[in-house]
Amino acid sequence: MPVASKNSRPVGRPPDLELQDRRRSEILDSATLVFAEHGFAEADVQDIADQTGVGKGTVYRYFPSKGELFLAAVDHGMKNLKAAVDQAATPDKSPLARVSAGILAYLTFFDEHPEVVELIVQERAHFRDREKPTYFVHREANMGPWRDLFKGLIEEGVVRDLSVETITEFISDLLYGMMFTNHFASRKRTPSEQCQDALDLLFHGILATARGGLNVEG
């Protein structure tokens, strides 16, 4: 039988990657709530550990600093937003139904998770040196399928021949503004009601009849 050398490492149980992913997600969920309630500067990593049910050292094993933990929590929120929108706006729906479902999922997500809005605001306040806030990094990364969707609608003659970039940026900016207005003004209308209004204005405009060559400059 071969003898193990003095430098050989004992064979232990392989890391449980599923457990690690679950624990990481639990820490980020707790961090999101604690940062939202107390703010980045006042939040204590010990409170995050207590809420997660782990030791403080465990939190630091996953996230070496409070700053890294905060930014990971914002990123976590944006991934959860994408998952909610993707689950609602599935490819088996018609293109216009996907737009409708995506808008409703976006508004519903932030209505149900106001703590994520708080983190978006705090990131801007405490990490102003970042080249691009996390929200916009994710928005740009996830915009491709929506550009393709509107490109197809234009080719089919369903949507006017406009710049796809203009269309997607306008809708994205509209929803971004609605999200903040809802959060800070405590709007009481449901996401479904707001979605219907947004779709009505997006698809039909505000004019009583279509007016070709409208002079908007007076």
N, C-alpha and C positions, 0 to 999 in steps of 0.2 A: 504494500500500500504506500503510495507516495506521501511524503511528509511535507506539510505546508511550510513554506519559508517564513522566516520571521517577519518579512515585509508584506506578506499576503494579508489582505483584508478579509475578515470573516464575512461569509455570505449571509446577509440578513434578509428580512422580508422586503420585497420591492415596494417602492412608495405607492400609496393608494392615490392615484391621480384624480379619481372621481371625488374622493374625500377632500383632497386639497382644493379642487375647483369649488366644491360646495362650501368649504370653510371660507375661502376667499370671497365668495359671493355674499356669505352671511356677514362677514366683516364690513364689506362695502355697503350693504343695506343698513347696518347699524351706523356706520360712519356718516352716511347720507342724512339720517335722522338727527344725529348729534350735531353735525356741522350746521344743518338747517336751523336747529333750535338755538344754538349758542353762538354761531358765527365761527369762522375759521380761527381767529385769534384767541378766542376764549374757550374753544372746544378742548377737552382733555382726552388724550388717547386712552387713559384709564377708563373713562366713561364709555368709550366705544368698546373696549374689551369687556367691561361688565355687561353691557347690553347684549354683546354677542355670546357671552358665557364662556370666555376664554381668558387666559392670562395676558397681561400687557405685552410680555415677551413674544407671545404668539403673534400678536398684531404686528410687532416690529420684524418678525421673521418674514412676514409677507410684504410688509411695506416699511422700508428702513427709516422713513421720516414722516412727520405729520403732513408735510407738503406733498410728498408722493402719494400718501393715502388720500388726501383731499382730491388731487387731480385724478386719481384712479376712480374715486367715487363719482366725479363728474362724468368720466368716460363710461362708467358702469351705467349711469342714468341714460346716456345717449344710446348705448347698446340696447337697453331695455325699451327705449322709445322706438328704435328701428324694428325690434322684434314685434312690438305691438302693431306697428304700421304694416309690416310684412305679413303678419298673420291675418290682418283684416283685408288688405288689398292683394288678394291672391291672384295669380295669373289666369285662373279659370274664369274670373269675372270679365265682363266686357270692359274696354278701356275707360269709358265714362263712369262705370260702376266702381272701377278701381280708384279713380280720382276721388269719388265721393267717399268710399270706404277709408281711403288714406287720410283725408281731411278729418273725418269724424274720429278716427283712431288717434290722430295727433292731438286734437282738442280734448278728447276723453283722457288720454294719458296724463296730460298736464293738469287736468281737472282733478284727477285721482291722486296725482303725485306732486302737490305744490312744493314739496321739499326739494325736488329737482330744480324747480325754478329758482329757489333760494340759492342753490349752489352755483347756478349759471351767473347770478348777480355777484356772488362773492368772488367767483373766479376773476371777474373783470376788476374787482376792487383790490384784490390781494396779489394777483399775478399779471399785472399790466405789462410786464416785460415779455410776455409770450407773444410770439409772432402772430398767432391766430388762436382765438379762444376755441376750446374743445367743441362747443356746439357747432361752429362753422367748419371745423375740420371734418366732423361727421356729416354735416349737411352736404359738403362738396363731394365727399366719398360716396354718398348714397344717392346722388342726383342722377347718375347715368341712366338707370332704368326709366326714370320719369321723363328724361329728355327723349329717350327712344319712344316712349308711349305717345308723347305729344307729336313727335315727328311722324309717327304712323297716322295719327288723327289728322294732321295737316295733309298728308299724302292722300288720305281717303276723302278729303274735302269736308270733314266734319268741323275742323277748326280753321280759322282764317290763316292765310300764309304769313305768319309772323315769325320772328326769330324765336326758336325754341328756348334759347337762353333767356330771352326777355320774359317769356311765359312762365318758365319754371322759377326764375328769380322773383317775379312779381307774386306768384302764389306763395312761395316760401317766405318772402318778406311780410306778406299779409298775415300768414299764420303766426309768424314770429311776433308781430305786433299784437295780434289777438291774444296770444298766450300771456304776454306781459300785462296787457290791459285787464284781462280776466283776473290775473293774480293780484295786481295792486289796487284795482278798483272794486274787487269782490263782486264781479258781475254775477247775477243770479240766474241768467238764462242757461239752459242746458246745452251741453255740447251739440246735441242733435239739432236744436233750434238754431244755434249759431252756424252749424254746418250747412243747413238748408239755406240760410240767408247768404252765406258765402258762395254757395253753388249758384244760387239764383243770380247774384250780381256778376259772378264770373262768366256764366254761360249766356245770360240774357242782357247784361248791361243795365243801365238806368234810364235809357231813352224809351219813350213810348213806342216808337217805330224806328226801324233801321233807316239811317240817313247817310247815304253815300256822300263822300267828300265834305263831311261836316267841318266847318271852320271853327276850331276851338279857341281861336285868338280874338274872336269878337268881330 
